[in-house]
Amino acid sequence: MKAKKDYVKPEELIVNELIQALESGKTNLWRKEWTVKGGFRNVLSGHEYKGSNPALLCLQSSIRNWHLPLFIGAGQAKSINCLPKRGSRSARILQPLQRTFELKEKDENGESQYGSYMAYKCVPVFNVAGEVIGMIHSVHTRFQFLTFSPTHKEIWDMASKYLNL
């Protein structure tokens, strides 16, 4: 029977990395703007990360010395026949999840009432620069004949320039 792997919560990983960065004595980590030109984006969808995610990605990019603000989930990478490199490190972002529940009280007509709240799930994403095998070439092959929206063209230009394609 296999030994059960110890599970480390994503929140603990982020905090531990922050503590390691503080203890490393590298002061240049803390002299960085919390923004990036063009914003942190998902390379396939063009979605610009919002909320606390840009700060999380900026922090994790600084710690890991990533310079390209383009990320992709493992499932998305797999869908275009790319894989995160063995041993590569992911960044963690927060995915919002709308949850609904039935209230105990009924309305005046006897109908069920519902409430909702926002929950968050930690999701790993990978930086496309060097962390995902075949990423940029696969994206280029998949999208080169399509008309890019400005967002996708912007992303492709940024990735191409960075990787000298």
C-alpha positions as CSV (number, residue, x, y, z in Angstrom):
1,M,0.0,0.0,0.0
2,K,1.3,3.5,-0.9
3,A,2.1,5.9,1.9
4,K,-0.2,8.8,2.0
5,K,1.5,12.0,0.9
6,D,1.5,14.9,3.3
7,Y,-0.8,17.6,1.9
8,V,0.4,21.2,2.3
9,K,-2.4,23.8,1.9
10,P,-1.8,26.3,-0.9
11,E,-2.1,29.2,1.6
12,E,0.8,27.6,3.6
13,L,2.9,27.3,0.4
14,I,2.4,31.0,-0.3
15,V,3.2,32.1,3.2
16,N,6.3,29.8,3.4
17,E,7.6,31.2,0.1
18,L,7.1,34.7,1.4
19,I,9.0,33.9,4.7
20,Q,11.8,32.3,2.7
21,A,12.0,35.4,0.5
22,L,12.2,37.6,3.6
23,E,14.8,35.4,5.2
24,S,17.0,35.3,2.0
25,G,18.0,38.9,2.6
26,K,17.4,39.8,-1.1
27,T,16.2,43.4,-0.7
28,N,15.6,43.9,-4.4
29,L,12.5,41.7,-4.1
30,W,10.8,44.4,-2.1
31,R,11.7,47.3,-4.5
32,K,9.3,46.3,-7.2
33,E,6.2,47.9,-8.5
34,W,3.1,45.8,-7.9
35,T,2.0,46.2,-11.5
36,V,3.3,45.0,-14.8
37,K,2.9,46.6,-18.3
38,G,0.0,44.8,-20.0
39,G,-1.1,43.1,-16.8
40,F,-0.9,39.5,-15.8
41,R,-2.9,37.4,-18.3
42,N,-4.0,33.9,-19.2
43,V,-2.1,33.2,-22.4
44,L,-5.0,31.3,-24.1
45,S,-8.1,33.2,-23.0
46,G,-6.4,36.7,-22.8
47,H,-8.2,37.1,-19.5
48,E,-6.5,39.7,-17.3
49,Y,-6.3,38.6,-13.7
50,K,-8.1,40.8,-11.3
51,G,-8.6,41.3,-7.5
52,S,-5.8,40.0,-5.4
53,N,-4.4,37.7,-8.1
54,P,-2.1,40.3,-9.7
55,A,-0.5,40.9,-6.3
56,L,-0.1,37.2,-5.8
57,L,1.4,36.7,-9.3
58,C,3.7,39.7,-8.9
59,L,5.0,38.3,-5.6
60,Q,5.5,34.8,-6.9
61,S,7.0,36.1,-10.2
62,S,9.5,38.1,-8.1
63,I,10.4,35.1,-5.9
64,R,10.9,32.8,-9.0
65,N,12.5,35.5,-11.2
66,W,9.8,35.2,-13.9
67,H,9.7,38.2,-16.3
68,L,6.8,37.2,-18.7
69,P,3.4,38.0,-17.2
70,L,1.6,35.2,-19.1
71,F,0.2,32.1,-17.3
72,I,-1.8,29.0,-18.1
73,G,-3.5,26.3,-16.1
74,A,-2.3,22.7,-16.4
75,G,-5.6,21.6,-17.9
76,Q,-5.5,24.4,-20.5
77,A,-1.9,23.5,-21.4
78,K,-2.9,19.8,-21.8
79,S,-5.7,20.8,-24.1
80,I,-3.2,22.2,-26.6
81,N,-0.7,19.2,-26.1
82,C,1.6,21.1,-23.8
83,L,2.8,20.0,-20.3
84,P,4.3,21.8,-17.4
85,K,7.9,20.8,-17.1
86,R,8.6,18.1,-14.6
87,G,9.5,19.8,-11.3
88,S,8.3,23.2,-12.4
89,R,6.7,25.4,-9.8
90,S,3.2,26.8,-10.1
91,A,1.9,30.1,-8.9
92,R,-1.3,30.1,-6.9
93,I,-4.3,32.3,-7.7
94,L,-7.7,32.6,-6.2
95,Q,-10.7,31.4,-8.3
96,P,-14.0,33.0,-7.1
97,L,-16.9,30.5,-6.8
98,Q,-20.4,31.7,-6.3
99,R,-22.2,29.4,-3.8
100,T,-25.9,29.3,-3.2
101,F,-27.9,27.7,-0.4
102,E,-31.5,27.2,0.6
103,L,-32.7,29.3,3.5
104,K,-34.7,27.7,6.3
105,E,-37.4,30.4,6.1
106,K,-39.9,30.3,3.3
107,D,-41.3,33.4,1.7
108,E,-44.9,34.6,2.2
109,N,-46.1,32.2,-0.6
110,G,-44.4,29.2,1.0
111,E,-41.7,29.1,-1.7
112,S,-38.1,28.4,-0.8
113,Q,-35.7,31.3,-0.5
114,Y,-32.0,31.2,-1.5
115,G,-29.0,33.0,-0.3
116,S,-25.5,33.1,-1.8
117,Y,-21.9,33.9,-0.9
118,M,-18.6,34.0,-2.6
119,A,-16.0,31.4,-1.8
120,Y,-12.5,31.1,-3.2
121,K,-10.5,28.1,-4.5
122,C,-6.7,28.1,-4.8
123,V,-5.8,27.2,-8.4
124,P,-2.2,26.5,-9.7
125,V,-1.2,28.3,-12.9
126,F,2.2,28.0,-14.7
127,N,4.3,30.8,-16.2
128,V,4.7,30.2,-19.9
129,A,8.3,31.3,-20.0
130,G,10.3,28.2,-19.5
131,E,7.8,26.4,-17.3
132,V,5.6,24.8,-20.0
133,I,7.1,22.6,-22.6
134,G,6.1,23.5,-26.1
135,M,3.8,26.3,-24.9
136,I,4.7,29.2,-27.2
137,H,5.2,27.2,-30.3
138,S,1.9,25.3,-29.7
139,V,0.0,28.6,-29.2
140,H,1.6,30.0,-32.4
141,T,0.7,26.8,-34.4
142,R,-2.8,26.8,-33.1
143,F,-3.6,30.5,-33.6
144,Q,-1.4,31.6,-36.5
145,F,-4.2,31.4,-39.1
146,L,-6.8,33.0,-36.8
147,T,-7.6,36.6,-36.6
148,F,-6.5,37.8,-33.2
149,S,-8.5,40.0,-31.0
150,P,-6.3,42.9,-29.9
151,T,-5.9,41.1,-26.5
152,H,-4.5,37.9,-28.2
153,K,-2.3,39.8,-30.6
154,E,-0.9,41.8,-27.7
155,I,-0.2,38.6,-25.8
156,W,1.4,36.9,-28.8
157,D,3.6,40.0,-29.5
158,M,4.7,40.1,-25.9
159,A,5.6,36.4,-25.8
160,S,7.3,36.4,-29.2
161,K,9.4,39.4,-28.3
162,Y,10.4,37.8,-25.0
163,L,11.3,34.4,-26.4
164,N,12.8,35.8,-29.6
165,L,10.4,34.0,-32.0
